[in-house]
Amino acid sequence: MKKDVKLMGKQGKNNALILYQVLMKYSDKEHPLSMSDIKDYMAEETAECGRDSIARYLDQLEEEMGIDIHRGKGQAARYYIDRRLLDKEELKLITDAVYASNFIEKGIADNMIKKLKTLRSIYDGEELDRSIQCVNVAKAENDRILENVRIIQEAIKKNKQIIFDYMKWNNHKQLVRKNIEGKYSINPWTLIWANDRYYLYGYDTFEKDGVRKERHYRVDKLDNIEIMETDRQGKELFMHFNADTYVAKRMGMYTDQERRIKVRIPESLVGTFIDQFGKWIDIKEAICQQDIESADNEHNEKAEEKKLVVTFCAVKSNVLLGWLIGLGNVEVLEPEDVKEKMIGVSYRENPDISLDELRYVRIIHYDFKGQIQEGELVVNQKIAYPVMRAFYQLYLSLIHISEPTRHSLIS
């Protein structure tokens, strides 16, 4: 049967709110509060109450606000808020994501986590602080990220175009305008979180040869954003936009024309390609004379793994080529220019080493500006791990190096 809860005046409601804050902050399943504890905490908040008043406030919180409060029985009764908006594990996951994000400036991240921790008790907050290992030392330094997001969302809501300055780093470690001749303009349609960055996605404000090109820009590199009076264009294009497809085809978010790429791979790699480019890729069995001879050879102790021909769409970039090489036994069949670049630039034909013996390695290092960068190398598989360890030791020793080159360590 429901308890008869009387509506209280302003002071009663204020005290009920103070009780709620006390329970939120100081109680959880491992740290329940006695009635005496509650009285003391409320007194510290200038809300001195007796047991009967606190009992009424507890009823009010449950009946009027729907707060789930565990209530014990008898003189030794203990109280705590049972179900909260976020579980501890959920809060830890969100906290890790915020701190790991490159585009959220550290001060903003700290403030966001401070607010999130109020959803749990102080004890959960202390446990969270002890468990956090902030490994992202290359976080953005642009504290305007939230304001940029606000303006972009306002423009999208108002259906308006925007103009802005796009920034880049100079050799004095300063963010300067990339285009000194004028501002960039775009029809903004959405925001994308990809590759640990926040991107603005949209379309050119002009058409070239009857085509309106799609664009994306890093939100933390935008400055002086202005909302224009001109209505957005590109609605018919955005109706067919799929963020997952767009990002999957642009490793490193490189902007260029999409290409149809065909490769021959071992069957064991098919899952890797589906994970990267989605289930819409085309997969066929590769049939060649070598496969037939291998199958017909009854004395062959270990027949070669079945090969597949996979066709997918992607933007050609060094990141894509490095990824393909890093997978090992991958042969680019077409287009010819992609095949030639993979063989002629990332790998030079020589009798001493084959593509199968190379590995793609990603390393972190300090550049000459003191900024932490991520580099790429293609190396002999025999020295892949020693190279990674060597660069990591250089990183720990704060050694500044220029951009690594792929060719210097290939053979």
N, C-alpha and C positions, 0 to 999 in steps of 0.2 A: 504494500500500500504506500502511495506517495506521501512524503512528509508535507505538512502544512507549513510552507515557508512564507513568512510575512515580508512584504516589500519594505525595504528599509529606506531611511532618508539618505541625504547626501553623505553624511558622516559615516553611516553604516556601510554604504557602498564603497567609500574611500577605504575603510578598514578592511572590507572584503578583498579589495584589490591589493592592499598591503599584505594580507595573509597569502594571497595567491603568489605574490612576488617572493615572499619568504619561503613558501613550499617549493617554488620553482628553483630558487637559488640554493637552498640548504638541504633539500631532502631528495633522496632516491631510495631504491630498494635496499641498498647496502647501508644507507644512512637515514633511517626513519627518525622522525622527530617526536618527542613526547609533548604532552600538553604544556609542560613547564618550559621546554625548549621554545615552543611556539610563542609563549607569552614573553619570554626574554627577547627573542628576535624582533617581535612586534614592538616591544618597549624601546628597542634601539632605534626603531623607525618612528618614534613619537606616537605610537598607537597602543596605549596601555589598555588591555582588555582582560576581562575575567573569563573563566572557563565557559560559562553559558553563552557569552557573546561570541567567543571563538567557535563554539559548536554551531551557532546560528550562521556565522559567516561560512563555515564549511558546507552547511546545507545550501546556502545561497550559491556558492561556487558550483556545486554539483547540479542543483536543480535549474538555476537560471543561466549558467554559463556552460554547463555540460562538461566540467572538468572531472577527469577520472581520478578520484582520490582514494587511496587505500586507507581504510579506517579500522584500527584495531578495537578491541573491546576491553572494558574494565579499567582499573586505575593505572595499569601498566600499558595502556593503549599507545600505539605508535602510528604516525601518519606520514604519508609521502604521496607525491603525484605518481601515479602508476604509468599510464600511457602518455607519451609526449609526441610532439609533432615529428621529431626525428629520433630514431634509435641511435645508440652510440656508434654502431658500425656505419650507419648512413652519414652521420656527422663526420666521421673520420674520412670516409670516401670523398665527401664534398671538400673538406679541408685540404686533403692531399691534392685534389684537382685544382683548387684555387692557387695553392703555393707552387704547383708544378707548371701552371700556365705562364707562358712567356709574356703575354700581352698585358697582364695585370701588374701594375707597379707595386713594389713591395709594401709601401705605406697603405695603399688601397687594400691590398690583400690582408694585411694585419688588421685593418679596421673591419673588413668583412668577416674575418674569423672571430673577432671579438664579439660582433653582433650575433653570429651563429651560435657561439658558446653559451649565450644567455638562454638558449632553448633547452639546455641541460643544466644539471647541478654544478656547483663549483668543483665538486670532486671529480665529475666526469671531465670538466674543463682542465683540471690539473693533470689528469691521466692523459688527456689528449695532448697537452703541451709536452709531456715526457715522451710521447710516442712519435711526435712529428720530427722528421728528418728532412729539412729543406735542402734539396739537392740542386735546385735550379738557381744557380748563381748568375744566370744571364737574363734575369727578368727585365722587362721593359722599364725604361726610366721616364716614360711619358705618363705623367699623372693626370692627363686630360682624357684618358681613355673612356671614363664613365660619361663625361660631358659629350665626347664625340658620339658615343652610342645613343645618348639622349637626343641629340640633334638629328641624327640619322633616323631614329625611330619616329621623331616628330615629322620629318619630311615625308617618310613613307606613309604615315597616318594622314597627312594633308595632301598626299598624292602630288608632291612637288619635286622638281629637280633641285640638285645642290651643286655648288661650286666650292673648291677647296684648294689649299696648297698641299702638295705631296712632298714629304721631307726625306732627306737622305743624310747619312753621316759624312762629314768631311774629315780631312787629316788632322784637324784640331779637336776632334771628338765632339763636334758641335752638329746639331741637326739644322740643316739648311734646306732651302727650297730646291727641289729637283729641277723645276722648270722656272727659270728666272724671268721668262718672257710673259707669263700669264698663269692663270689658275686652271686647274683641271675641272671638268664638268661631267656629270653622270646622271642618268635616270636611276635612282637607287631603288632596289627591289627587295633585298634581304641581306641579313648578316649570316656569315658562315664561320663556324669554329672548325678549323682544320689545321693539322700539323702544329698544334700548340699555339696557333695564332688566330686572331679574329680578323675576318675579311669582310669588306663591303662588296657586294655583288650587284651588278646592274648592267646597263647598256649605254652606248655612246649617245650623246645628245644630237648627233648628226648621222646621216647615212652616207656611205661611200659605195658607189656603184650599186645603189639600191639595197645595200645590206647595212644593218645596224649591228655593230660588233658587240659582243659581251665582254665585260671587264671585271676585274677584281682588284681591290687595293687593301693593304694592311691598315686596319683602323688605328693602330698606335702610331702610324706615320702620317696621319691626316692632321691638318691644322687649319685654323681660320675658316671653318665650315660655315657656309651661308645657305640658307634656304631661299630659293628663287620663287618668283611668282608663276613661272611656267609650269604647267601640268606635266607629270611624268608621261613618258612614252615607253612602249615595249611590252604592254600587257599581253598581247597575243604571243610574244616570244616566251614570256615568263610562265605562261600556262603549261608549257612543255618542259619547264626546267626541273631537273632532279639534282639536288645537292650531292647525293652520294655518287652519282655517275660523274658529275662535274669534277669532284675532288679526286676520284679514283683515276681519272684519265690524266690528271695533272700532278705528277709526282713533284713535290716541292712547290706546288702551286705555280709552275711555270706557265706563262701565257704564250700560246702560239697556236697554229692551226692543228687540229686533230688529224692524226694519220691512221690509216688502217694497216696494222702491223701483223705479219704472219711469222710464227716461230715454230721450230720443231723441238719438242721437249720429251724427256722421259715421263712415263706415266705417273711416276711418284711425285712429279711437280705440279700435276694438274690442280690439286687443292690450293697451292700457293697462288696460282693465276686466278682461280675463282675468288679467293679471299681478296685479292687486290682489285680485280676488274669487274667482279660480279658474275652472276650466273648467265648473263646474256652473251658471254663470249662464245665463239664457235669452236667446237672441238671435234676433230676427226682423227681416225686412225691413220698413221703414216705407214704406207706400204712401199717398200723399196726392195731391190734385189737382195741386199744384205740380210734383210729380215727373213726373206723366203729361204735363203741358204741356211740361216741360223736355225730356222724351224725344221728344215729337212735333215739337218745333221744330227743323227741319233746319238753320235758319240760326243757331241758337244756337252761338256760337263756343266757349263754355266752359260746358257743362252742369254743374249743381250736383252735388257729390259725393253718392253714394248714402247715404241715411240708414238707420240701424238702430234698432230699439227693444230696449233691453237691460233685463232685469229681474233684480235681485239683492237679497239680504238684507243689511242693515247696521244698525248703531246710528246713529240720527240725532244728529249733533253739529255744532258749528261747524267742526270740522276737516274733516268730510266735506263740508259745504257749501262751504267754502273750496277744497277740492280740486276739486270739480265746477266751480266758477267758474273756477279756474285753468286747467282744460283748454280753456276757450274755448267753442266752439259746442256746449254741452250744455244740453238743455231737460228739466227735470223734469216728467214727466207725472202721476205720482201717487206717494204719497198727497197729498191736497190740502194738508195742513198743512206738509209738507216743501216743496212747490212754493211756497206762500205765504211761508214763511220765507226761502227763497232769493231770492225777488223782493222781498219787503217789508223784509227786514232787511239782507241782504248787498247788495242792489241795489234802489235806488228808481227806479221808472219815471220817465224824463224824456226829452225829445226830443233832448237834446244828446249822449247816450252810450248805447250798447247793451251788452248782456252780452258780445258778441263782442269789445268793445274793452277789457275788463277782464282783469287778470292777478292771480293769487294769488302773493304774495311772502312768504317766510319770512326773518326777520332775527334776529340775536343782539344783545343789548344788556345793559347793567348796570341793574338796578333800584335803587331807593333804599336797599335793604339791602346793596348791594354784591355781590349774587348775579348770576351770568350767567343770563339768561333767553332763551328763544326765542319770538319774537313772530310774528304773522301780520297781513298787510295785503292788502286788495284794492285795486288801483290801476289807473289808466289805463295801457294797454299802452305808451303813448309815454313814460311816466316810470318804468317798472318798474325799469330798470337804474340810472338816476340815484338813485332812492330807495334801492336796495340799496347803492350806493356810499356814499351819504350816511350811512346807518345804520352801515355798516362803519367809516367814518371816526370817527363818534361813539364806536363801540365801542373803536377803537384809542386814542382820546383819553381813555378812561376816563370818559366823560360818563354820568351816571346819569339815566335817564328812566323815567317810569311806563309802564304797559302801553299800547302803541300802540292806537289805535282805528281801525277800518276806515273809518268814515264820513268822517273828516277828509281823506282823500286820494282819495276816489272820483272826484270830478269834476275 
